[in-house]
């Protein structure tokens, strides 16, 4: 099949960008979207042009590196699919496709379709860990965890941090990402010691990074390649309110009347 591509080209963060038009002839329907771009880049390189820059790594929908907007939809709009898993058979001969990077202030464009998602890393670094010293790997059954809790925690832990939720949200909000990172620790015993400190710190960092506010559009859930539900945002809000409204625990010495 033959396609026309309008691709956002931007040499660097401080340079202006614009859409450039390319023809993609004889596209094999069994190619992935990134393989189609690989072939186009080979043609561009052979003709002395600058290849299109896009992020990728595993190409198996695991790492979260790839991701851009195709015709207004993050990852191309196929349910539960990243760009690297999107195949060209979902398009038709003669289609015109517009490729743009994630559009959000906290995700500055680095080059073409690549954005800097370091804001996500900083949110996780602000509190997305546990301080429990486990030593060597414990036996899998040493800490009793209800299967229902383990299943929900695993659902949250599936988040790959691709940024599609932010790109698709009209507000540029990152609550779904943050909620998933908070929830998968908050639902397990190992995550309890810092549970409320964690949610305060991560929400504070979320605000510092200038992401938008969540107003429950639901666009984030619709394009999430791991189909993470909005329920986790409700859990984030609940824990955040509990952290802000619950009285702080007294230090052990004060509680015991010592000092």
Phi and psi in degrees as a GROMACS rama.xvg file:
@    title "Ramachandran Plot"
@    xaxis  label "Phi"
@    yaxis  label "Psi"
@TYPE xy
-114.707  132.798  UNK-2
-126.783  155.467  UNK-3
-112.767  127.589  UNK-4
-112.488  131.97  UNK-5
-109.964  109.41  UNK-6
-114.665  134.032  UNK-7
-71.0426  121.446  UNK-8
-115.909  125.998  UNK-9
-144.856  116.379  UNK-10
-63.8121  -29.6934  UNK-11
-169.223  174.223  UNK-12
-58.871  -35.2202  UNK-13
-94.22  -4.37814  UNK-14
-93.6502  149.695  UNK-15
-70.5323  154.449  UNK-16
-122.371  167.342  UNK-17
-161.141  162.258  UNK-18
-82.0604  133.349  UNK-19
-114.736  144.935  UNK-20
-101.801  132.435  UNK-21
-133.64  145.979  UNK-22
-94.7413  138.2  UNK-23
-122.653  89.6105  UNK-24
-86.0678  157.519  UNK-25
52.7747  46.694  UNK-26
-77.8891  127.785  UNK-27
-76.011  125.571  UNK-28
-60.279  -21.25  UNK-29
-85.9868  -4.46446  UNK-30
-68.3484  150.674  UNK-31
-79.4764  165.82  UNK-32
-61.5627  -40.544  UNK-33
-69.9798  -32.631  UNK-34
-65.2805  -37.7289  UNK-35
-61.4051  -41.106  UNK-36
-68.4625  -33.1104  UNK-37
-59.17  -45.4869  UNK-38
-64.1277  -42.8513  UNK-39
-61.6847  -42.4949  UNK-40
-64.4821  -34.1604  UNK-41
-63.2618  -41.4017  UNK-42
-64.9422  -42.5607  UNK-43
-63.9385  -42.9912  UNK-44
-63.2917  -42.9807  UNK-45
-62.8126  -29.9712  UNK-46
-92.4029  6.17006  UNK-47
84.2308  11.5895  UNK-48
-94.5707  160.515  UNK-49
-74.5873  125.893  UNK-50
-67.5043  157.476  UNK-51
-73.8661  127.591  UNK-52
-88.2461  127.19  UNK-53
-146.541  152.581  UNK-54
-87.3902  143.061  UNK-55
-168.646  162.269  UNK-56
-152.415  -83.8066  UNK-57
-73.013  -30.9294  UNK-58
57.3097  32.2427  UNK-59
-131.122  14.4484  UNK-60
71.8947  24.6397  UNK-61
-111.3  -42.9067  UNK-62
-81.1178  -26.4132  UNK-63
80.8501  7.37966  UNK-64
-70.4029  -44.0112  UNK-65
-76.8785  160.575  UNK-66
151.08  123.319  UNK-67
-158.272  175.262  UNK-68
-94.3353  129.473  UNK-69
-118.06  114.951  UNK-70
50.9864  43.2324  UNK-71
84.7126  0.568317  UNK-72
-121.859  127.732  UNK-73
-61.2473  132.825  UNK-74
64.473  7.74254  UNK-75
93.9703  -6.29157  UNK-76
89.5493  -3.36564  UNK-77
-76.9849  131.639  UNK-78
-61.57  131.914  UNK-79
62.5612  35.5472  UNK-80
-136.373  133.799  UNK-81
-88.6841  169.172  UNK-82
-59.5759  -37.3844  UNK-83
-69.7026  -19.4141  UNK-84
-96.4576  -5.87546  UNK-85
-79.1907  127.03  UNK-86
-105.049  153.511  UNK-87
-70.7758  -13.9683  UNK-88
-66.9458  -11.8231  UNK-89
-81.5419  -3.04523  UNK-90
-114.78  169.109  UNK-91
-117.253  154.739  UNK-92
-57.0393  130.93  UNK-93
89.6932  -1.96718  UNK-94
-62.1808  148.295  UNK-95
-109.915  121.53  UNK-96
-116.218  132.642  UNK-97
-106.439  121.117  UNK-98
-110.94  121.823  UNK-99
-134.127  154.468  UNK-100
-73.905  168.14  UNK-101
-54.9864  133.147  UNK-102
-106.615  98.2808  UNK-103
-159.488  139.684  UNK-104
-56.794  -40.4313  UNK-105
-73.1116  -6.49459  UNK-106
-113.973  74.2883  UNK-107
-64.3459  142.176  UNK-108
-71.1268  128.999  UNK-109
-91.0598  -45.6067  UNK-110
-167.87  130.016  UNK-111
49.8663  -109.264  UNK-112
-98.062  7.70197  UNK-113
-98.3539  130.234  UNK-114
-120.23  159.769  UNK-115
-88.7694  110.99  UNK-116
-102.172  27.0811  UNK-117
-59.5433  -23.8084  UNK-118
-58.8303  -36.7729  UNK-119
-63.7903  -41.8681  UNK-120
-61.8976  -40.0461  UNK-121
-69.5479  -32.657  UNK-122
-64.1902  -45.4607  UNK-123
-64.6193  -42.712  UNK-124
-63.5606  -26.0065  UNK-125
-70.8665  -18.7423  UNK-126
-175.562  2.59915  UNK-127
-83.674  60.5493  UNK-128
-151.789  171.445  UNK-129
-123.271  146.656  UNK-130
-99.5334  6.81908  UNK-131
-66.4469  124.82  UNK-132
-86.6947  101.449  UNK-133
-90.7344  -10.3704  UNK-134
67.5088  -135.693  UNK-135
-71.4044  164.381  UNK-136
-58.6781  121.796  UNK-137
-76.0252  164.118  UNK-138
-60.7288  140.841  UNK-139
-59.726  -24.4513  UNK-140
-105.366  12.5633  UNK-141
-69.6713  -33.2436  UNK-142
-110.84  113.727  UNK-143
-65.2519  126.525  UNK-144
-132.841  126.136  UNK-145
-60.1064  139.126  UNK-146
-59.4913  -36.9814  UNK-147
-61.5528  -41.0255  UNK-148
-68.6451  -41.4656  UNK-149
-63.3362  -39.3965  UNK-150
-64.4509  -43.8422  UNK-151
-68.3099  -39.6682  UNK-152
-61.3924  -39.521  UNK-153
-67.6643  -36.2058  UNK-154
-58.3005  -42.7517  UNK-155
-69.7456  -38.1642  UNK-156
-69.5967  -11.17  UNK-157
-69.3561  -16.3166  UNK-158
-53.7447  127.5  UNK-159
-103.697  4.07107  UNK-160
63.1356  35.627  UNK-161
-74.7731  -27.8564  UNK-162
95.7886  2.61192  UNK-163
-60.6261  -35.4054  UNK-164
-60.6295  -41.4717  UNK-165
-69.7607  -43.5741  UNK-166
-63.9593  -35.0509  UNK-167
-86.3076  -24.2471  UNK-168
-68.0512  129.163  UNK-169
-59.8493  -23.6585  UNK-170
-95.1627  -6.62148  UNK-171
65.0437  37.0325  UNK-172
-85.3242  150.495  UNK-173
-121.216  27.4588  UNK-174
-66.0956  -34.9918  UNK-175
-66.2025  -43.4707  UNK-176
-60.2385  -50.9141  UNK-177
-63.2554  -40.7058  UNK-178
-62.407  -40.7088  UNK-179
-64.4421  -41.2936  UNK-180
-70.0665  -33.2413  UNK-181
-72.1935  -44.35  UNK-182
-67.8082  -39.8267  UNK-183
-68.5404  -17.9814  UNK-184
-93.7806  -36.9201  UNK-185
-66.5443  -22.6042  UNK-186
-89.5552  -3.54867  UNK-187
-117.089  153.471  UNK-188
-57.0094  -38.3497  UNK-189
-64.103  -20.9654  UNK-190
-92.1433  0.633916  UNK-191
-73.0852  -38.3568  UNK-192
-53.9625  -41.9185  UNK-193
-105.81  18.5936  UNK-194
-52.1601  -49.4183  UNK-195
-86.4304  -30.1527  UNK-196
-63.6988  -39.9756  UNK-197
-60.332  -48.8798  UNK-198
-67.017  -36.364  UNK-199
-63.2357  -45.8821  UNK-200
-67.5944  -39.8167  UNK-201
-73.6783  -36.0493  UNK-202
-68.5527  -38.7789  UNK-203
-61.8479  -41.3519  UNK-204
-67.8246  -36.8969  UNK-205
-56.655  -44.412  UNK-206
-67.3444  -40.9233  UNK-207
-61.8243  -31.6198  UNK-208
-78.7889  -3.85193  UNK-209
69.7331  32.1912  UNK-210
-72.6344  159.006  UNK-211
-77.2053  177.044  UNK-212
-90.701  145.452  UNK-213
-80.9445  125.898  UNK-214
-123.212  25.3057  UNK-215
60.3173  40.9127  UNK-216
-65.8486  -37.6181  UNK-217
86.7737  2.74547  UNK-218
-64.9402  -30.9386  UNK-219
-62.1921  -47.1415  UNK-220
-63.5088  -37.4854  UNK-221
-64.3491  -33.613  UNK-222
-105.403  -2.80946  UNK-223
-62.1715  122.39  UNK-224
-67.5867  -17.4721  UNK-225
-103.765  6.31629  UNK-226
54.0138  44.0104  UNK-227
-74.1037  126.363  UNK-228
-81.2524  160.819  UNK-229
-63.9309  -17.7191  UNK-230
-51.4202  -33.6192  UNK-231
-68.9782  -27.3445  UNK-232
-66.8066  -37.2201  UNK-233
-61.7382  -39.9134  UNK-234
-65.73  -40.7013  UNK-235
-59.3965  -47.2807  UNK-236
-63.4182  -39.955  UNK-237
-63.2546  -48.3621  UNK-238
-66.269  -35.1382  UNK-239
-65.5921  -43.1808  UNK-240
-64.149  -41.4156  UNK-241
-62.8155  -38.7278  UNK-242
-65.4975  -35.3833  UNK-243
-83.2427  -31.5105  UNK-244
-98.7733  -27.3685  UNK-245
-72.106  140.938  UNK-246
-64.7812  142.064  UNK-247
-68.0313  142.682  UNK-248
-70.9148  141.966  UNK-249
-75.9965  147.822  UNK-250
-58.33  149.813  UNK-251
-53.4861  -41.702  UNK-252
-64.07  -41.7527  UNK-253
-67.7946  -41.9405  UNK-254
-61.2804  -30.9308  UNK-255
-87.7089  -1.55084  UNK-256
81.2568  18.2103  UNK-257
-91.6971  139.777  UNK-258
